[in-house]
Amino acid sequence: MKLQYSKLLLFSFSIFLFLEGLDAYSINNIPIFWLGVSFFLFVFLGLHFFGFKASSYNFVSLRNWVLYGIFITLIQSFFNDVVLPKYASTTYFQYISLRLLRLVFFLVVIYCLDYILQKYNFEYVLTFFLLSCLFISVLSLISYFSYVYGYNDFPRTRSGSGGWTQPIERACNILRNYGTFREPSFLSIWSVPFLPYFFYLGKKKKVWYFLSLIPILSIVLSRSLTGVMAFLLSASLTLLIILFVHRKFELNLFSLMTLFVIVIFSSSIFSYQFPPDQKNCDDSINECICYTEDRLDELKSSTSVPDATFGRFRELASQGLDAFSNTAFLFDYIQDEGFSIFGDGFGYSNITFSYAADEATKKLENNQIIYRNPGQVVSFNNLFANILMSTGMLGLLWFLYILIDTSRRLVFRYTLIQPYVLVSFISILFIYSYQAEEIAAHLAISIAFAINLQKNEE
């Protein structure tokens, strides 16, 4: 009967991963992501009712950190009440509840994966995960080439926090691969942590090497600097760690990096730039021209994928922190507002940050005040800043201890899968520093894999 529990949980989680990849879609105004979360939690609770039990012995500290985050959020919500920005798509109660549900879901995923990995080997489990990645990657490429070859794209049904969907087709803009996500960066950062596992499975079945080209092309065509550099930097760092700590050279992982770079330099043949509209036309020369604001905008809009990737990275690196306006403002905000020992609670901290972001980004044009993100709930775009403001210094230090403990397991305990889990884990931490602010299933997978690294190898 226990094996049936593990199979149901594995199938259910794989379905969730696929539904998570349908980020740009909703049913009756309910995002499919949240339907996926609800589905998996429903299966978990149903199995628990029929006798399923999973031990938390391996991650007591993580469990207690999640409980602490829930407690702080509930306390702050009971004793504080703020008005959500006008274009928020939920009520205050719903918004806070969804933040709590994310925390609970994250913990449940680790419970379940820890249980599953005691029943099955990594290869079996990863096969289901990578099939979900392949489905989403194939759908993304179908969507991308619809603009190149002129057939209909999938109609997106989920609006963002501002009440509208993000347009893909804009005059003079370079086409980016949105796939089934609301933003191209979301597609990339969702796909990157899966990528190293294709080459791990490829050691036993060569077909996975060829299949890896699908998510690689999907990531590269998203033109997400965060996603691309997260993979390249995490893979490079892992190669160095394995070389100096374990005196081994991971040729297979190096081959994956090489293939990734080859795709970057060869994918420009698939580039497509939307034509300019009439307001960009110069009547004197009877020609419509696309203009760029600066060198960074020029590189971002380049039809050359290598220029848009490595050229833009060099340009940003040369400008320092000022090139990342969101990060610079975030540091200023934390410095001005300060932080508490215990934090403001998840969700509540976002709301107060949103009003500060509105004020900081407003401009005066033609005697009118123009806001960059008027009336929207703004993301920190940084998990560590979110945890600092939500759970205080205590919560951040506690969370960093958990990450350090996971890193220790992955760095010093060499197994066949260890380098690939380490690439995935480091890439997630990189992504959390520049793009994502909420703990997600990818981190849960890496933690569960780290916990079961030696046990599964035996």
LUMVOKE-557517 format. One record per residue: residue in one letter; z, x, y of N, C-alpha, C, O in turn. Coordinates in steps of 0.1 Angstrom, whole numbers, plus 5000, padded with zeros to 4 digits. Example, Ala and Ser with C-alpha at 12.3 -4.5 7.8 and 13.67 -1.06 7.14 Angstrom:
A507851324943507851234955507851324967508551424967
S507151284978507151374989507951295000508051345011
***
This chain:
M500050084988500050005000500050095013499450055023
K500750205012500750295024499450345027499050365039
L498550375017497250425020496450315027495550345036
Q496650195024496050085032496450085046495650055055
Y497650115049498150125063497350235070496850205081
S497250345064496550465070495050425073494450465083
K494450365063492950325065492850225076491950245084
L493650125076493550025087493750085101493050055110
L494750175101495050245114493850335118493550335130
L493350405109492150495112490950415116490350455126
F490650315109489450225113489750165127488850155135
S490950115129491250045141491150145153490650105164
F491650265151491650355162490250405165489950425177
S489450415155488050455157487250345165486450375174
I487650215162487050105170487550115184486750095193
F488750145186489250155200488550265207488150245219
L488250385201487550495208486150445212485750475223
F485550365204484150315208484350215219483550225229
L485350125219485550035230485950105243485550065254
E486750215241487150295253485850345260485850365272
G484850385252483650435257482750335265481850375272
L483050205263482350105270483150075283483449955286
D483350175291484150165303483550075314484350015321
A482250065314481649985325481449835322480749765329
Y482149795312481949655307483249575306484249635303
S483149445309484249355307483849225302482649195302
I484749155296484549015291485448925298486748935297
N484948825305485748735313486648805323487848775324
N486148915329486848995339487949075333488749145340
I488049085320488949175313488149295308487249285300
P488549415313487849535309487849555294488949535288
I486749595288486749615273487749725269488249715258
F488049825278489049925275490349855271490949895261
W490749765280492049695277492049605265493049585258
L490849555262490749475250490849565238491449535227
G490349695239490549785228491949835226492449845215
V492649855237494049885237494849775230495649795221
S494549645234495249535229495049515214495849485206
F493749545210493349525196494149625187494649595177
F494149755192494849855184496349825183496949845173
L496949785194498449755194498749635186499749625179
F497749535185497949425177497949455162498749415154
V497049545158496949595145498249675141498849655130
F498649755150499949835148501149745146501949765137
L501249645155502449555154502249465141503349435135
G501049425138500849355125501249425113501949375104
L500849555112501249635101502749665101503349675090
H503349685113504749705113505549575108506549595102
F504949465111505649335106505549335091506449275084
F504549385085504349385070505049505063504849525051
G505749585071506549695065506149835068506749925063
F505049855077504649985080505750055089506249995098
K506050175085507050255092506550395095505950455086
A506650445107506250585110507350655117508050605126
S507550775113508750855118508350925131507150965133
S509250935140509051005153509751145153510051205163
Y510151185141510951315140510251435146510851515152
N508951435145508151545150507951555165507551655170
F508251445172507951435186509051355193508751265201
V510351385190511451315197511451335212511651235219
S511151455216511151485231510151405238510351345249
L508951395232507851315238508151165238507951105248
R508751115227509150975227510150945238510050845245
N511151035240512151015250511551025264512050955273
W510551115266509951125279509250995283509250945294
V508550935273507850805275508850705279508650625288
L509950695271510950595274511550615288511850525295
Y511750745292512250775306511250725316511650665326
G509950745314508950705324508950545325508750495336
I509050485314509150335314510350285321510250195329
F511550355319512750315325512650325340513050235348
I512250445345512050465359511150365366511450325377
T510050335359509050245365509650105366509450035376
L510350065356511049925356512049915367512149825375
I512850025368513950025379513350015393513749935401
Q512350105395511650105408510949965411510949925423
S510449905401509749775403510649665406510349575414
F511849675400512849565402513449575416513749475423
F513649695422514349715434513349745446513849755457
N512049755443511149775454509949675452509549635441
D509349635463508249545463507249585473507549575485
V506049625470505049655479503849565477503649505467
V503049555488501849475487500649565482500449665488
L499949515472498749585468497649585479497549495486
P496849695479495749695488494849565486494849515475
K494149525497493549395496492449375486492249265481
Y491749485482490749475472491149505458490349515449
A492449515456492949545442492549425433492549305437
S492149455421491649345412492749285403492449205395
T494049325405495149265398496249235407496249265419
T497249155402498449135409499349255408499149345400
Y500449265416501449375415502049375401502149485395
F502449265396503049255382502049305372502449385363
Q500749265373499749305363499549455364499449525354
Y499449505376499149655378500249735372499949835365
I501549705375502649785369502649765354502949865347
S502449645349502449625335501449705327501649755316
L500249715333499149795327499549945326499150015317
R500249995337500650135336501650155325501650255318
L502550065323503550065312502850055299503250125289
L501849975298501149955285500450085282500350115270
R499950155291499350285289500350385282499950455273
L501550385288502550475282502850445268502950525259
V503050315266503450265252502250295242502450345231
F501050275247499850295238499750445235499450475223
F499950535245499950675242500850715231500550795222
L502150665232503150695222502750645208502850705198
V502250515208501850455195500750535188500750545176
V499750585196498650655191499150785184498650815173
I500150855190500650975184501450935171501251005161
Y502250825171502850785159501850765148502050815137
C500750695151499850655141499050775136498750785124
L498550855145497750975141498651075133498151135123
D499851085136500751165128500851115114500851195104
Y500950985113501050925099499650935092499650975080
I498550915099497250925093496951065088496451085077
L497351165096497051305092497951355081497651465075
Q498951285077499751315065499051255053499451295042
K498051175055497351105043495951165041495451175030
Y495351205052493951255051493851385058494651425066
N492751465054492551595061491751575074491251465077
F491651685081491051675095489651635094489151555102
E488851675084487451655083487251495082486351445088
Y487951435074487851295071488151215084487351125088
V489251245091489651175103488651195114488251105121
L488151325116487251355127485951295125485251265135
T485551265113484251205110484151065118483151035124
F485250995117485250865123485250875139484550805146
F486050975144486150995158484751035164484350985174
L484051125157482851175162481651075161480751085169
L481750985151480850875151480950795163479850745169
S482150765168482350685180481750765192481050705200
C481950895192481350975203479850975203479150965213
L479250975191477750975189477250845194476150845201
F477850735190477350605195477350595210476350545216
I478450635216478450625231477450725237476850695247
S477250845231476350945237474850895236474050905245
V474550825224473250775223472950665233471950655239
L473950575235473850465244473650525258472850475266
S474350635261474250695275472750745277472250735288
L472250815267470850865268469850755269468850765277
I470050645262469150525263469150475278468150445284
S470450465283470550425297469850525307469150475316
Y470150645305469550745314468050745315467450735326
F467450745303465950745303465350615307464050605309
S466150505308465550385313465050395327464050325331
Y465650485335465250505349464050595350463250585359
V463950685340462850785340461550715335460450735340
Y461650625325460550565319460350415322459350355318
G461250365330460950235336461350105328460850005330
Y462150125317462650005310464049965315464650045322
N464449845311465749795317466949865312467049895300
D467849905321469149965317470049855313469849735315
F471249895307472249795303472849735316473349815324
P472949605317473649555329475149575328475749535318
R475749645338477149665338477949545343477449475353
T479049515337479749385340481149405345481749315349
R481549535346482949555351482849615365482149705368
S483649545374483749595388484849695389485749695381
G484749785399485849875401487049815409487049695411
S487949895413489149845420488749785433489549705439
G487649825439487149765452486449635450486049575460
G486249585438485549465436484049475434483349365435
W483549595433482049605431481749715421482649805418
T480549715416480149815406479549935414478949905424
Q479650055408479050165415477550165412477150165401
P476650175423475250175421474750315415475250415418
I473750305406473150425400471950465408471650585411
E471050365411469850395418469950385433470150275439
R469950505439470150515454469050615459468750715453
A468450575470467350655476467750805477468850835482
C466850895473466951035475468051095465468051225464
N468851015459469851075450469251125437468251065432
I469751225431469351275418469951175408471151135409
L469251145397469751065386470751135378470551245374
R471951075377473051125368473251025357473050905358
N473751085346473951005334475250925335476350985332
Y475250805338476450715338476750665324477950645320
G475650645316475950585303476650455304476250365311
T477650435295478450315295479750325303480650255300
F479750415313480950435321480650395336479450385340
R481650375343481450345357481050455366480450435376
E481350575362481050695369480550805359481050805348
P479550895363479150995353480251095349480251135338
S481151125358482251215355483151155344483651225335
F483251015344484050955333483450975320484150995310
L482150965319481450985307481651125302481951155290
S481551225311481651365307483051395302483151465292
I484051365310485351395306485851325293486751375286
W485251215290485551145278484851215266485451215255
S483751275268482951335257483351475254483351515242
V483751555264483951695263485051725252484751815244
P486151655252487151695242486751675227487251735218
F485751595225485151575211484251685207484051715195
L483651755217482551845215482851955205482051985196
P483952035206484252145197484252095182484052175173
Y484651975180484851925166483551915158483551915146
F482451895166481151895159480852025152480252015141
F481152135158480952265152481952295141481652375132
Y483152235142484152255131483552185119483652245108
L483152055120482551985108481252055104480852045092
G480552115113479252185110479452295100478452335094
K480652355099480852455089480652415075480152495067
K480852285072480652235059479452145057478852145047
K479052085068477852005068476952035080477351995091
K475852105078475052155089474552055098474152085110
V474451925093473851825102474651805114474151755125
W475951835114476751815126476351915137476551885149
Y475852025134475352115144474152055152474152065164
F473251985145472151925151472651795159472151765170
L473551725153474051605160474851645173474851555182
S475351765174476051805186475151805198475651795210
L473851815196472951815207472951685215472651685227
I473251575209473251445215474451445226474151415237
P475651465222476751465233476551575243476951555255
I476051695239475851805248474851765259475151775271
L473751705255472751655265473251545274473051545286
S474051455268474651355275475651405286475651355297
I476451505282477351565292476551645303476951625315
V475651715299474851795309474151705319474051735331
L473551605314472751515323473751425332473251365342
S474951425329475951355338476151435351476551385361
R475751565350475951665361477351665366477651695378
S478351645357479751645361480251785361480351845350
L480551845372480951985373482351995366482652095359
T483151895367484451895360484251905345484951985339
G483451815340483251815325482651945320483052005310
V481551995327480852115322481752235323481852305313
M482352255334483252375336484452365327484952465323
A484952245325486152225316485852275302486652345296
F484652245297484252295284484052445284484552515275
L483252495293482852635293484152725295484252825288
L485052685304486152765307487152765295487752865292
S487352645289488352625278487852705266488652765259
A486552695263485952765252486052915254486352995245
S485752965266485853115269487353155267487553265262
L488253075273489653115272490153115257490953205253
T489653025250490053015235489553135228490253195220
L488253175230487753295224488553415227488853505218
L489053435239489853545243491253535236491753645231
I491853425236493153405229493053445214493953515209
I492053385208491853415193491653565191492153625181
L490853625200490553765198491753855200491953945192
F492553835210493653915213494953885205495753975202
V495153755202496353715195496153735180497053785173
H494953695175494753695160493753795155493453805144
R493253875165492253975161491053915154490553985144
K490553805158489453735152488453695162488753665174
F487153705159486053655168485453535162484853535151
E485553425169485053295165483553285168483253225178
L482753335159481353325161480753185162479853155170
N481353095154480952955154481152895168480352815173
L482352925174482652865187481752925198481352865207
F481453055196480553125206479153065205478453055215
S478753035193477452965191477352835198476352795204
L478452755198478552635205478352655220477652575226
M479052745225478952785239477552815243476952775253
T476952905235475552945237474552825237473752815246
L474752735227473952615227474152535239473152475245
F475352515244475652435256474952495268474352425276
V474952625269474352695281472852675280472152665290
I472252695268470852675266470352535270469352515277
V471152435267470852295271470852285286470052215292
I471852345292471952345307470652395313470152335323
F470152515308469052575314467652515310466652535317
S467752425300466452365296466352215299465352155298
S467452155304467452015306466951965319466851845322
S466452065328465852025341464551945339464151875348
I463951965327462751885324463051735324462051655325
F464251695323464651555322465151505336465551395337
S465151595346465751555359464851455366463551455364
Y465451365373464651265380465351235394466551215394
Q464651235405465151205418464551075423463351055423
F465450985427464950855432464250875445464650955454
P463150805448462350825460463050785472463950695471
P462750845484463450795496462950665501461850615497
D463850595508463450465513462750475527462550595532
Q462350365533461550375545462150435557461550495566
K463550435557464250485569464150645569464450705579
N463750695558463650845557462150895559461851005557
C461350795564459950835566459650885580460250835589
D458850985581458451045593457051005597456151045590
D456950915606455650855610454650965615453450945613
S455151065621454251165626453551245616452351295618
I454151255604453451335593453151235581452551275571
N453451105584453151005573453651045560453051035549
E454951085560455651135547457051095547457751095558
C457551055536458951025534459651145528459251205518
I460751185535461451305531462951275528463551195534
C463451345518464951335515465651455522465251565520
Y466651425530467451525537468751545531469351455524
T469251665532470551705527471451745538471051795548
E472751715537473751745548474051895549474151945560
D474251955538474652105538474252165525473552105517
R474652295523474252365511474752305499474152295488
L476052255499476652195488475852065484475652035472
D475551985494474751865491473351895486472851825477
E472852005491471452045486471552085471470652045463
L472552155467472752195453473052075444472552065433
K473851985449474151865441472951785439472851715429
S472051785449470851695447469651775442468551725442
S469851895437468751975431468251925418469051875410
T466951925416466451885403466651995392466451965381
S467152115397467452215387468952205383469852215390
V469052175370470452155365471252275366472452275369
P470752395363471552525364472052535379473152575381
D471152515389471552525403472652425406473652455413
A472452295401473452195404474752215397475752165401
T474752305386475952335379476552465384477652465390
F475952575381476452705384476452735399477352795405
G475352695406475152715420476252635428476852695437
R476452515424477552435430478952485428479752485437
F479152535416480452595412480652725421481852735426
R479652805423479852925431480152885446480952945452
E479452785450479552745464480952685466481652715476
L481452605457482852545458483852655457484852655465
A483652755448484652865446484752945459485752995462
S483552965465483553055477484252985489484753055498
Q484352855489484952775500486452765498487152715507
G486952785486488352775483488852635482488052545479
L490052605485490652475483490052375493490052255490
D489552425504489052325514487752255509487452145514
A487152315498485952245493486352125485485552035483
F487552115480488052005473488951925482490151935482
S488251835490489051765500490151675494491151665500
N489851615482490851525476492151605472493251565474
T491851725467493051815463493751865475495051865475
A493051905485493751955497494551845503495751865508
F494051715504494851605509496051575501497151545506
L495851585487496951565478498151655481499251615481
F497851785482498851885485499551855498500751865499
D498751815508499351785521500251655520501351655526
Y499851565512500651435510501951465504502951415508
I501951545493503151585486504051665495505351645495
Q503451755503504251835512504951745523506051765527
D504151655528504651565539505651465534506751445540
E505351395523506251295517507451345509508451285508
G507251465504508251515495508251445482507551355479
F509151485473509351425460510751415456511551495460
S511051315448512451305444512751365430511851415424
I513951365426514351415413513851325402513451365391
F513951195404513651095394512351015396511850955386
G511751025408510350965409510350825414511450755414
D509150775417508950635422508450535412508350415414
G508250585400507650495389506150495389505550515399
F505650485377504150475376503550355382504150245381
G502450365389501850255396502450235410501650235420
Y503750235412504250225425503850345434503550325445
S503950465428503550585435502050575439501750635450
N501250515431499750505434499550415447498750445455
I500350305447500150215458500550275471499850265481
T501650345472502050415484501150525488500850545500
F500550595478499550695480498350635486497650705494
S497950515482496750455486496750425501495750455508
Y497850385506497950355521497950485529497350485540
A498550585524498450715530497050775530496550835540
A496350755519494950795518494050725528493150785534
D494250595530493550515539493650575553492650585560
E494850605557495150655571494550795572493950825583
A494550875562494151015563492551025563492051125569
T491850925558490450935557489750845567488450845567
K490450775575489750695585489050775596489550875600
K487950725601487150785611486850685622486750565619
L486650735634486250645645484750665648484350775652
E483950555645482550565647482150445656482350325652
N481450465667481050365676482150265680482050145680
N483350335683484550265687485050165676485750075679
Q484750195664485250115653485850215642485350325640
I486950165637487650245626486950225613486850115608
I486550335607485850325594486650395583487150505585
Y486950315572487750375562486850415550485850355547
R487250525543486550575532486650485520485650455514
N487850445516488050355505488950235510490050225506
P488350155518489150045524489749945514489049895505
G491049935514491749825506491749855491491849755483
Q491549975487491450005472492750085468493350155475
V493050065455494150145449493550285446492550295438
V494050385452493450525451494150605440495350595438
S493350675433493850765422494250895428493650945437
F495350955422495751095425494651195421494551305426
N493851155411492851245404493551375399492951485398
N494851365396495551475390496751425383497651365389
L496751445370497851395362499251445366500251375366
F499251575369500551645372501151595385502351575386
A500251565395500751515407501251365405502251325411
N500551295397500951155393502351155387503151075390
I502551245377503851255370504951295380506051245379
L504551395388505551445398506051325407507251305409
M505151255413505451145422506051025415506750945420
S505651005402506050885394507450905387508250815386
T507651025382508851055374509751165380510751205374
G509351215391510051315398509951455392509251475382
M510751545398510751685393511251685378510751765370
L512251605375512751595362511651565352511551625341
G510951455355509851405346508751515344508151525333
L508351575355507251675355507651795346506951845338
L508951855348509351965341509451935326509152015317
W509951815323510051765309508651755303508451805291
F507651705310506351695305505751835303505051855293
L505951925312505452055311506052125299505352205292
Y507252105296507952155284507152105271506952185262
I506851975271506051925260504751995258504252025247
L504052015269502752085269502852225264502052275257
I503852295269504152435265504452445250503952535243
D505152345245505452345231504252325223504052385212
T503352225227502052205221501252325221500552365211
S501152395233500352515234500852625225500052695219
R502152635223502752745215502252725200501952815193
R502252595196501752565182500352605181499952655170
L499552575191498052595190497652745192496652785186
V498452815199498052955202498453055191497753135187
F499653035186500253135176500153095162500453175153
R499652975159499552935145498052925141497452815144
Y497453025135496053025133495752955120496252975109
T494752855121494252785109492752775112492252815122
L492052715103490552705104490152605116489152635123
I491052505118490652415129491352445142490952395153
Q492252545142493052575154492252605166492552555177
P491152695165490452725177489752595184489652595196
Y489352505175488652385180489552285187489252225197
V490752275181491852195187492252255201492452185210
L492352385201492752455213491752435224492152415236
V490452445221489452415231489552275237489552255249
S489752185228489852045232491052025241491051955251
F492152085237493452065244493352135258493752065268
I492852255259492752325272491752245281492052235293
S490652195275489652125284490351995289490051955301
I491251935281491951815286492851845298492851775308
L493551955297494452005308493652035320494052005331
F492452095319491652125330491151995337491251975349
I490751895329490251775334491451695341491151635351
Y492651705335493751645342494151705355494751635363
S493651825358493951885370492951845382493351865393
Y491851795378490751765388490251625388489551585398
Q490451555377489751425376490551305372490651205378
A491351325361492051215355493551225359494051325361
E494151105359495551105363496451025354497651025355
E495950965343496750895334496550955320495450985315
I497650965312497651025299496750925290496850805291
A495850995283494850915275494950955260495651035256
A494050885253494050905238493651045234494151095224
H492851115242492451255239493651345238493751425229
L494651335248495851415247496651385235497251465229
A496751255232497451205220496851275207497651315198
I495551275207494851335195495251485194495551535183
S495151555205495451695205496951725201497151815193
I497851645206499251665202499451635187500151715181
A498951525183499051495168498451605159499051635149
F497351655163496651765156497551885156497651955145
A498151925167498952035168500152025159500552125153
I500751905159501951885151501651905136502451955129
N500451865132500051865118499251985114498651985103
L499152075123498152185121498452265107497552275099
Q499652315106499852395094500052305081499552335070
K500652185083500852095072499552055066499352045054
N498552025075497251975070496452085063495752055054
E496652205068495952325062496352345048495652385040
E497652325046498252345032497752245022498152255011
***
